[in-house]
Amino acid sequence: MAAGRKVQLNTSRAVYGAVMTVISFEIYSVLVRSLLGFAMQLWHPGASLESPVGVPLAVHYGAVILYTALPLGLAVYTASRFGRRSRPARREGLPLCRSVALLLPIFMAVTIAASLLFGLLSAGRPQMSVLGHGMGLWVQFLCICIIPAVGEEWLFRGTVQPMLQACGPWTAIVGQALLFGAAHSFGAPMLTAVISGLALGLIYTLTGDLRVGMILHGINNAIAFWETYCYQYADNTLTTVVIVLLDAVFVVWAVAAALHIKRRRLQSRFYPVDLSTGHGQLLHSPVFWAAFACMVLAQVMNV
């Protein structure tokens, strides 16, 4: 009875810690954005992060980088206050480069399928705008591709998922993916983010190496950034043809990688994942679903 009570307390603390970590990220984002906007107002009346009138470009770029990186770092620090997290034990697996070469095409094939599946839902939504040249383009690349790839993997896969491990590996993967999706936009982008989060969470569980997910996440972001840039500044027909060919390459590569893993029996080099345990603790938690609903509502209000 005492042992059962202890497990229940650990599970409750895991859910509470994961929820508070993600909510703290949203709160830090609002606070950092407000403070940076206030500072830019002091620098020049009427200036903001979106419209840096009268503010030197270097100051504006620094503020944008801070807004992108600081909330992620603060949320990870907040998570450290909830105690020790359960991470996969390090062991001899596939080298980093080989893991990326085998898992990148499979991950990209999953994201391509998710984008095609939910693409109709995003019709008519405003798309990201990319600067054409100069330092601003590279700052955008840093803030859209690099910092989120490192920071979001560190936060969701490296912090939230290990917290939820007390509820079981499958629950940890699903829980962090739902929170990852809710932290993004509403509608198709959120659903695509959930699918990507599931794939990245499974990859982290299989490899035990957060660097693999960071690299895959960064490449996916960079390809999306490049596609947006080409649609804005290149011939749209040619861009579409190149993107379709690139997607086809990833799909063929994914099939070849899966066959290679099976033939060489490389699955034994990954961590075994028991997906039959821990289904109910998190998904039946009112705290988790209340937090998820609040985050989705916040995204709807920003649409």
N, C-alpha and C positions, 0 to 999 in steps of 0.2 A: 504493500500500500504506500509506504514511504517512498519507495523507488519510483512508483508510478506518479506520485505527486511531484517528485523532483523533475521528471521528464516533462510534465505538463508546465511547470514553472519555466524550465529552459526553453520550451517551445514558445510560450507566451512572450518571454523576453526577446527571443529571436524575431518574432513577428513585429513586436513593438519597436525594436531597434531598427529593423529594415524600413518600416514605415516612417519613423522619425528621421532617418537618414535622408530619404528621398524628399520628404516634406521640407527638411532643413535646406536642401539644395534649392527648392523653389523659393523659399523665403530669402535665402542669401542672394539669389539672382535678383529679386525685387529690390532688396536693400542696396546691393552694390550698384545696380542700375540707377537708383534714386540718388545715391551719394555722388556717383560720377556725374550725373546730370546736374546736380546742385553745384558741384565744383566747376563744371563748365559754364554754368550760369554766372558764377562769381567771376570767372575769367573774362567772359563777354556776355552781356545781357542778350537773351534770345537764343543762345547756343544750346545745343543738346547733342546726344550721341548720334542721332539721325541727321541733324543739321548743324554741323560744327562751325557756324558763322563766326568769324573773327578769332577762331582758335587755331594755333599752328597745327599743321598736319601731323607732326611728330607727337604732339600732345594728344590729338584725337586718336591716332593709331594706338598709342600706349593705353588710352582709356578703353578702347575696344578690346584689346588683348586682355586687360585686367578683367573686364566684364565677362569675357569668355572663360578665363582660367580660374579666377579667384573663387567663385561659388563652388566649383567642383572640388577645389582643395579644401575649402572650409567644410564642405559636407563630409568629406573623407575624415577630416579631423573630428567632426562631431560624432561620426560612427565609432571612432576609437574610444569614446567615452562610454560605450555600451558593453565594453569588455572584449574578451578574446573571441576571435572568429575562427571557424573551422575551415582550413584550406587543405586541398589535396596534398598529401605528403610527397616530397620530391623523390623521384626515382629515375633510373636510366630509361629514357624513352627515345623517340626519334629526334635527330638533330633539328634545330630551329628551322633552318632553311628547307629541309626535307618536309617537315610538318607543314610549312607555309605552302610549298609547291603542291602538296597533295590535298590540303584542305581549302586553299584559296578558290580553286575552280568549283568545288562543291558548294562553298558558301556563296559564291557569286551566282551560281545556278539557282540557289534557293532565293536570293534577293531578286533575281530577274523574274522568276516565277511569281513572287509576291507582288512585284511591280506591275506585271501584266494582269494579275488577278484583281488587284485593287485599283488599276489605272483609271477605270471608268468613274470611280468615286471622286477622283480629283479633278474631273473636267471642269474648267472654268475657274479654278482656284488660282490666285496669283502665285507666280513662280519666283524663285530666288533670282536676284539681279547681280551680275558679276561685273566688276570694273574692267575696262578694256586693257589698261597697261599701267605701268608705274608701280611705285611702292604700295599703293593701295591694293593692287591685285594680289601681291604677295602677302599682305596683312590679312586679306580676305581668305586666301588659301590656308594660312596658318590657323585662323579662327574657325574655319569651316571644316577643314580636313584633318589637321594635325592635333590641335588641342582637344577637340571632342573625341578623337580616336583614342588618345592616351587617357584623358580625364574620365570619359564615360566608361571605358573598360575598367579603369581603376575603381570607379565608384560602384557601378552596377555588378560587374562580374567579379571584381576583386574585393568588394566590400559587402554589398547587399546579398549577393548569392552565398558567400560563406556564412553570413549571419543566418540565412534561412536553411542552411544545411542541417540544422537541428531538427527540421521538419521532414527531412528526407531529400535525397538528391533530385528526384523528379519535381517535388514541390519547390525546391530552391530554384531550379531552372525556370519553371513556369512563373513563379512569383516575381523574380527579378525582370523577366521579359515583359510581364504586364505593367510593372512600374516603369520600366524603360520606355514602353510605348506611350504610357500616360504622360510621361515627362516631355514627349514630343508634341506634335500638333494633333489636331482632331481629324477624324475621317480616315481617308486612305493612308496618309503619312503615319498615323498612329498604328494602323493595322500592319503596315509594312515594317514599322519599327518593332512591333511585337514579334513578327516572324524572324526578323534579323536577330532580335534579342534571344529568342529560343535557340537559333543556330549558334550564336556566339557563346551562350551559356553552356550548351552541350559540348562545344569545342573546348571551352575552358575545363569542363569536367573530365573530358577525355584526355587532354594533354597535361593538365595541371600547370600550364605555362601561360601566364597572362600576356606575354609578349606576342604570342601567336594571334590572339584576338585583336590586340592593338594594331598589328600590321595589316590583318585582313580588314578591319574596320577602316583604317586609314586609306587603304587602296580603294575600297568601295566609295568612300567619301570623295577621294580624288577623281575617280571616274565620273561620279555625278557632277562634280565641279567642272570637269573638262567638257562634259556633255552640255551643261548650261552655257559655258563660255562659247562653244562652237555654235550653238543655236542662236546666240546673240550676235556673233561677229563673223560667222561663216555661212556658206550656202546651206540652207536647211535640208534640201534634198540630199546633198552629198553627206551631210552630218548624219541623217537618218540611215543612209546606206551603211556608213562606217559603223554606227552603233549596232545595227542588226548583225553585221558580220562579226563584230566583237562579241556580242552576246552568243552567237553561234559557236565561236571559238571556245568560250567559257563552258558551254554545255557539252561540247565534244570532249574538252579537256576534263570535265567533271566525270564523264563516263569512263574515260581512260584511267583517271586517278582511282575511281572506285574499283575498277577491274584490277589495277595494279595492287591495291591494298588487299584485295581478296586473294589474288594469286600468290603474292609473297607472304600472305598471312600476317600482315603488318598490324592487324587489329589487336594482336597480342601485345604490341608495343604501347597501346593506349591503356588508360585506366578503365577497368570494368565498371559499368554504371548499372546499378540495380534500380530500374524504374518502377518496380512493383511496390515500393514502400513510401509511406509519408504522403499519401494523396490528400488526406482530409484536413490536417491540422491548419494549414494556411488557407486553403480555399474555402473553409468553413468559418474563417475568422471574420467577425463583423468589423473589427478594427481595420483589417487589410482592405476590405471592400469599401468601407467608408472613405478611407484615404484615396483609394483608386477612383471612386466617384467624384471626390472633391477635385482631384487633379484633372480628370476629364472635363469637369464643369469649368475649371479655370481655362483650359484650352479652348472650349467652346466660346467662352466670353471674349477670347482674343482673336477669334476667327473674323 
